[in-house]
Amino acid sequence: MAVIAAIGLGLAGGAALGSRAEAVTAPPLSIPQALAAPPGDTPGGVDLDEDGRTDLAWPLTLGQRGEDAYGSGAFGASRDGGRRRHNGLDLVAPVGAPIRAPLSGIVTRVGQAYAGDAELQFVEITSPTTRYSARVFYVGPSHAPGAQVTAGEIIGQAQDLGRRYASGMTNHVHVEFADRRGAVLDPLAVLPASPRSSKS
């Protein structure tokens, strides 16, 4: 019964997040109590349904990409001279660093981050429990579509952005979350704890 209640609480928290996620220009949301890491969980992950397995985790915790020649890695940051907003969060990732699944679920897609560029890829994971999906860009994947992964499990290695962004972009992975309706969510409002920010 506790497991069912925990899942319900997690879904309620997700519904609340989804209803507030439409405005990507809003400041980062605080983490709702339903998604806050309970005492005793590892710093990088949280078990929402109390089944002993991590449901949400940071892909890595070296900090958020700060300002560089290409702008800020923050969620909602301006892109293309203000014509669009950054729909994810960029996390500093040295080339070859192991990248972990931010969400437990099924690998639903592995694809090209940019059309016509087979070198840079992304991994998409969908949770059958919460129906959230997460995409992690600039990852050389170690899992194929259909694989089941647990949050915190290594899903690949950080790729080198230097060739595409030669003017000095901090190497990173880009993390996006969406709710069951496809509304973009602020990763800082979904993940259980915030890594320190980085200026590099």
Buried (B, 14 or more C-beta within 10 A) or exposed (E): EEEEEBBEBBBEBBBBBBEBBEEBEEEBBEBBEBBEBEEEBEEBBBBBBBEEBBBBBBBBBBBBBBEBEBBBBBBBBBBEEEEEBBBBBBBBBEEEBBBBBBBBBBBBEBBEBEEEEEEBBBBBBBBEBBBBBBBBBBBBBBBEEEBEBBBBBEBBBBBBBEEBBEEEBBBBBBBBBBBBEEBBBBBBBBBBBBBEEBEE
